[in-house]
Amino acid sequence: MKMLTVVISYYKKLNNLQLILKALNNQSSNYFEVVLSEDDHNEETIRYLENIKPKLNFPIIHIYQLEDVGFRKNAMLNRAICAANTDKIAFIDGDGIPHRHFVKQYIEEIDKSSLCTGRAVFLDKKTSELLWKTQSLESLNLFRLFFSDTKKLKDGIYFPLFPLSNKV
């Protein structure tokens, strides 16, 4: 079976990470691993990961800086690529909650001769605050988003016959 590594670029926003891991735990395909690329060394994150790992449907590798001496995201991404155990890698930022079919679509679309780019929906402030407060992905339902000030909503509509990414 084809596998995917999802690299999450992360810096100090544990509430965002919790939502991302919740969304990844509900993926329609479980053929993936996660490399959490933390541009910091946060004890709260380490404790959270120790508690959540047994509840996850996927393996997670946590790499981090030994000290926070400023922006080193790109160096961490290079380390994350080296830590990956697959030849297919998808990158998401620490504030991007993946769609339920994110992994499935990337596995289907990525091949050796292409680079895939995804789409993003930019949530309005009210929806973001509700998401953080409730820590529930139910806040992301299409009906609620349709009546919000969310930007690029059309990019968040999933149609199985159309890919989530564009081959470049």
Kinemage of the C-alpha trace (Angstrom):
@kinemage 1
@onewidth
@group {chain A} dominant
@subgroup {mainchain}
@vectorlist {calphas} color= white
{ca met a 1} P 0.000 0.000 0.000
{ca lys a 2} L 1.196 3.498 -0.808
{ca met a 3} L 2.056 5.591 2.215
{ca leu a 4} L 2.361 9.306 2.886
{ca thr a 5} L 4.293 11.382 5.397
{ca val a 6} L 2.462 14.480 6.594
{ca val a 7} L 4.917 17.086 7.864
{ca ile a 8} L 3.394 19.653 10.217
{ca ser a 9} L 5.363 22.877 10.710
{ca tyr a 10} L 4.603 23.850 14.286
{ca tyr a 11} L 5.441 26.701 16.634
{ca lys a 12} L 3.857 27.194 20.086
{ca lys a 13} L 0.139 26.988 19.256
{ca leu a 14} L -0.925 23.801 20.991
{ca asn a 15} L -4.656 24.468 20.472
{ca asn a 16} L -4.040 24.475 16.697
{ca leu a 17} L -1.985 21.282 16.876
{ca gln a 18} L -4.736 19.548 18.844
{ca leu a 19} L -7.242 20.307 16.083
{ca ile a 20} L -4.849 19.192 13.343
{ca leu a 21} L -4.152 15.869 15.067
{ca lys a 22} L -7.881 15.375 15.656
{ca ala a 23} L -8.517 15.927 11.932
{ca leu a 24} L -5.684 13.581 10.979
{ca asn a 25} L -7.046 10.934 13.347
{ca asn a 26} L -10.326 11.049 11.392
{ca gln a 27} L -8.808 10.612 7.931
{ca ser a 28} L -10.505 8.300 5.428
{ca ser a 29} L -7.106 6.645 4.841
{ca asn a 30} L -4.797 5.573 7.656
{ca tyr a 31} L -1.797 4.911 5.412
{ca phe a 32} L 0.332 7.739 6.725
{ca glu a 33} L 2.715 8.913 9.374
{ca val a 34} L 3.199 12.380 10.815
{ca val a 35} L 6.448 14.226 11.368
{ca leu a 36} L 5.821 17.121 13.732
{ca ser a 37} L 8.501 19.688 12.923
{ca glu a 38} L 8.623 22.045 15.905
{ca asp a 39} L 10.713 25.189 15.583
{ca asp a 40} L 11.016 25.294 19.378
{ca his a 41} L 11.328 22.934 22.353
{ca asn a 42} L 8.081 23.199 24.256
{ca glu a 43} L 7.569 20.960 27.302
{ca glu a 44} L 3.792 21.381 27.109
{ca thr a 45} L 3.831 19.977 23.558
{ca ile a 46} L 6.010 17.054 24.633
{ca arg a 47} L 3.634 16.175 27.495
{ca tyr a 48} L 0.614 16.474 25.194
{ca leu a 49} L 2.191 14.162 22.599
{ca glu a 50} L 3.063 11.568 25.255
{ca asn a 51} L -0.602 11.484 26.311
{ca ile a 52} L -2.148 11.535 22.842
{ca lys a 53} L 0.142 9.082 20.977
{ca pro a 54} L -1.643 5.916 22.200
{ca lys a 55} L -4.969 7.330 20.950
{ca leu a 56} L -3.769 8.137 17.425
{ca asn a 57} L -4.435 5.964 14.374
{ca phe a 58} L -1.013 6.817 12.942
{ca pro a 59} L 2.607 7.004 14.075
{ca ile a 60} L 3.992 10.409 14.937
{ca ile a 61} L 7.623 11.476 15.012
{ca his a 62} L 8.387 14.659 16.934
{ca ile a 63} L 11.488 16.608 15.995
{ca tyr a 64} L 12.337 19.924 17.602
{ca gln a 65} L 15.009 22.533 18.204
{ca leu a 66} L 17.006 22.283 21.399
{ca glu a 67} L 16.619 26.023 21.917
{ca asp a 68} L 14.467 28.781 20.483
{ca val a 69} L 16.879 31.209 18.844
{ca gly a 70} L 14.573 32.620 16.201
{ca phe a 71} L 12.967 31.524 12.971
{ca arg a 72} L 14.472 28.284 11.668
{ca lys a 73} L 11.424 26.711 10.032
{ca asn a 74} L 13.223 25.829 6.813
{ca ala a 75} L 16.056 24.048 8.622
{ca met a 76} L 13.419 22.073 10.543
{ca leu a 77} L 11.632 21.161 7.315
{ca asn a 78} L 14.895 19.745 5.962
{ca arg a 79} L 15.225 17.666 9.128
{ca ala a 80} L 11.599 16.547 8.765
{ca ile a 81} L 12.252 15.295 5.221
{ca cys a 82} L 15.186 13.261 6.559
{ca ala a 83} L 12.964 11.818 9.320
{ca ala a 84} L 10.235 10.732 6.862
{ca asn a 85} L 9.875 7.002 6.244
{ca thr a 86} L 8.032 7.355 2.932
{ca asp a 87} L 8.828 8.763 -0.488
{ca lys a 88} L 5.622 10.818 -0.611
{ca ile a 89} L 5.507 13.895 1.602
{ca ala a 90} L 2.795 16.501 2.149
{ca phe a 91} L 3.497 19.672 4.111
{ca ile a 92} L 0.976 21.583 6.198
{ca asp a 93} L 1.425 24.584 8.441
{ca gly a 94} L 0.566 24.490 12.118
{ca asp a 95} L -2.665 26.367 11.490
{ca gly a 96} L -4.024 24.256 8.627
{ca ile a 97} L -6.677 21.686 9.472
{ca pro a 98} L -6.707 18.974 6.803
{ca his a 99} L -9.906 17.805 5.151
{ca arg a 100} L -11.112 14.271 5.953
{ca his a 101} L -9.824 12.983 2.577
{ca phe a 102} L -6.537 14.929 2.625
{ca val a 103} L -4.293 11.861 2.952
{ca lys a 104} L -6.292 9.755 0.493
{ca gln a 105} L -6.185 12.429 -2.207
{ca tyr a 106} L -2.484 13.142 -1.793
{ca ile a 107} L -1.610 9.439 -1.966
{ca glu a 108} L -3.629 9.168 -5.184
{ca glu a 109} L -2.258 12.329 -6.778
{ca ile a 110} L 1.452 12.419 -5.916
{ca asp a 111} L 3.803 10.631 -8.280
{ca lys a 112} L 7.521 10.905 -9.015
{ca ser a 113} L 7.025 13.357 -11.866
{ca ser a 114} L 4.814 15.893 -10.155
{ca leu a 115} L 4.447 18.336 -7.342
{ca cys a 116} L 0.986 18.774 -5.860
{ca thr a 117} L -0.317 21.950 -4.307
{ca gly a 118} L -3.347 22.070 -2.088
{ca arg a 119} L -6.029 24.611 -1.450
{ca ala a 120} L -6.880 26.484 1.702
{ca val a 121} L -9.981 28.073 3.150
{ca phe a 122} L -9.341 31.134 5.297
{ca leu a 123} L -11.693 31.028 8.270
{ca asp a 124} L -13.181 34.212 9.615
{ca lys a 125} L -12.337 35.326 13.152
{ca lys a 126} L -15.662 34.184 14.637
{ca thr a 127} L -15.351 30.649 13.239
{ca ser a 128} L -11.698 30.402 14.302
{ca glu a 129} L -12.535 31.451 17.849
{ca leu a 130} L -15.399 28.927 18.013
{ca leu a 131} L -13.067 26.212 16.757
{ca trp a 132} L -10.426 26.997 19.398
{ca lys a 133} L -13.007 27.320 22.172
{ca thr a 134} L -14.861 24.081 21.461
{ca gln a 135} L -11.943 22.092 19.970
{ca ser a 136} L -14.648 20.504 17.808
{ca leu a 137} L -14.301 19.962 14.078
{ca glu a 138} L -18.097 20.234 13.837
{ca ser a 139} L -17.546 23.995 13.541
{ca leu a 140} L -16.242 23.371 10.037
{ca asn a 141} L -19.503 22.210 8.513
{ca leu a 142} L -20.332 23.683 5.112
{ca phe a 143} L -23.621 25.244 6.240
{ca arg a 144} L -21.972 27.211 9.052
{ca leu a 145} L -19.069 28.288 6.835
{ca phe a 146} L -21.428 29.384 4.064
{ca phe a 147} L -23.028 31.930 6.398
{ca ser a 148} L -19.728 33.236 7.770
{ca asp a 149} L -17.127 35.704 6.510
{ca thr a 150} L -14.812 32.835 5.595
{ca lys a 151} L -12.653 33.544 2.535
{ca lys a 152} L -12.081 31.203 -0.416
{ca leu a 153} L -14.912 28.920 0.721
{ca lys a 154} L -15.286 27.407 -2.743
{ca asp a 155} L -11.793 25.944 -2.355
{ca gly a 156} L -13.004 23.971 0.647
{ca ile a 157} L -15.806 22.165 -1.132
{ca tyr a 158} L -14.842 18.539 -1.697
{ca phe a 159} L -15.981 16.724 -4.815
{ca pro a 160} L -14.518 13.212 -5.068
{ca leu a 161} L -14.351 13.430 -8.871
{ca phe a 162} L -12.085 16.486 -8.752
{ca pro a 163} L -8.653 16.381 -7.097
{ca leu a 164} L -7.866 18.449 -4.019
{ca ser a 165} L -4.568 19.479 -5.556
{ca asn a 166} L -3.275 20.728 -8.882
{ca lys a 167} L -0.360 18.948 -10.477
{ca val a 168} L 2.381 21.361 -11.451
